[in-house]
Amino acid sequence: MKLLPPSAAATNTPPGVFISPDSFLHSTVYGNLGEKVGLKRCIIGKGSIIGKGSKLTNVVVMENVVVGEKFVDRKSTRLNS
C-alpha cells in the first residue's frame, strides 16, 4: 500500500485543519470545520459541524451531527445526531 500526501483543503477550510487522503467529507462540511481539526480515515456526513480542536480517527459522522470543541475519538465509532 502506498500512502499519498493529503490533498489540498478546500479554500473555505479554516487554518490548521488536517484531513487525511483516506477521509471523505460531504462538500457542505468544509465550511463547518473549526480551527485545528484533525480527521484521519473518517467519513463526515452532510451538514455536520466539527468543533475547534477536535481530533477524529476511524469515525463515521452521520448527517447533521454537531461535534463539540476539543472532542477526541481515536477508535472506530459512529456518531448520530
Secondary structure as UniProt FT lines:
FT   TURN            11..12
FT   TURN            15..16
FT   STRAND          18..19
FT   TURN            21..22
FT   STRAND          24..25
FT   TURN            27..29
FT   HELIX           30..32
FT   TURN            35..36
FT   STRAND          38..40
FT   STRAND          43..44
FT   TURN            46..47
FT   STRAND          49..50
FT   TURN            52..53
FT   STRAND          55..57
FT   STRAND          59..61
FT   TURN            63..64
FT   STRAND          66..67
FT   TURN            69..70
FT   STRAND          72..73
FT   STRAND          77..79
//
